[in-house]
Amino acid sequence: MNFSLIRTFGYFIGGIWTAWGGRKRIEAKQLKNLRRLIQKARKKSPYFNKLYAHLPDTNLIKLHDLPVTSKVDLMGEFDNWLTDRSLTLKQVREHMESMDNLGIPIGQYAVFRTSGSSGEPAVIVITSSVLEFIFGLSLARFSKRQLQVAKKIQKAGTNVIITGGNGHFAGAGFDKLRQNLTPPITRKFTFIPAEQAIGETVKQLNETGQIASILTYPSMLAILTREQEVGRLEIEPKLIKVAGETFTSELRERVEKAFPSLEFGIIDSYACTECLFMAFECDCGRQHVPEDWVILEAVDENNQHVPDGELSTTALLTVLSNDVQPFIRYDIGDRLRFYRDPCACGSPFRSFQIEGRQATVVRVGNVTLSPLAFDLEHESAQRVQLDQTSEFVFEVRAELLNHEKPDQVFEQIIQSISEVFAKNGLVDVKVGKSDTPPQLTASGKFHEVIPLK
Ligand SMILES: [Zn+2]
């Protein structure tokens, strides 16, 4: 993997130039990038070649001509999906078996997996051009104030990331990758695994000294906020950045109250592993789409566009910077509402609100746990789901691969779950086996953990 500062600068300059030209230039750039991606996908990806066989010439194609794609379909055809035939799912899975490989590229590509909280886990392949796009374009989209914050935060203390550490997630892996590839101009982070006992995390944070920033999920931030409110946690971060789940205004208020030290505020970063730079928050607090390189569509249950101002059923994502693993009109399951009026910040890029992805924390007695605390992966299971049937009773549902002793697999999963409860001081929680297979939501989504309603 060859990270290039020159190409990063190219994304930066290009990004400034496109924004300067207003809507007309943004839309022209988007269409040009889209057709280039379609052309490559048709030529090099057997999956897209077949999917797009009935479509007109690439130079005539518009976004709405393209069929919608889903995680399940694409993952099922992984080896036919990529435009580079040399990387296989088997290779990626083998690489991911060892946590020592986290953030270490396989040849030209970095690989991550999704948490699976909004469906089955997906494997994401990231090229150097994706990294150059993330750095170059986010810099081009920063406001003057944000640039100043980025500069000041460098010298403000320790930067902490608290995310899932039980797999090749981008949260922790991206920073490792960045440390491996880019020159030492970027911030270094201290990583705390979200799976460890909350008491341990609180202790570690309290002992950290001056914390400049914390990057975590809203569900983890909710837990930390409560710890700070009750006085077990005593930290004074200057900046908090959240990603991966919906950040509600209620939680924002509580966080601001619990952490009066937040000199640089809270940044809500709307992104997913499939597209690590999907939107940017402006000084007015709105999310804008970097439409020259990312397409985000708000659609109804029939994948038809919903008018601006109306809440969508789901959203379709097109990532124009990744031509190795094409995500084109890819259903991400989030509910969005595009604003009707332009933003007061003056940005020519469209802005929207997010309504989906509520932080689903699990409450047992006085303890609140993030779903990420549980490691619900087992080599002999395709899908594992933990269902809270009453406050202190949980059931494990699993789809097992052919295994001689299925009860033994269940035992091992139950054992790992029970350890998480015990680590958090919950010794009287009952975890049993369920004969029901894992359940999907009405819209076909898969949640690894289903808290009691
Ligand atoms: Zn704005």
Residues whose N, C-alpha, C, O or C-beta is under 5 A from the ligand:
A	BS01	ZN	C282 C284 R286 C343 C345 S347
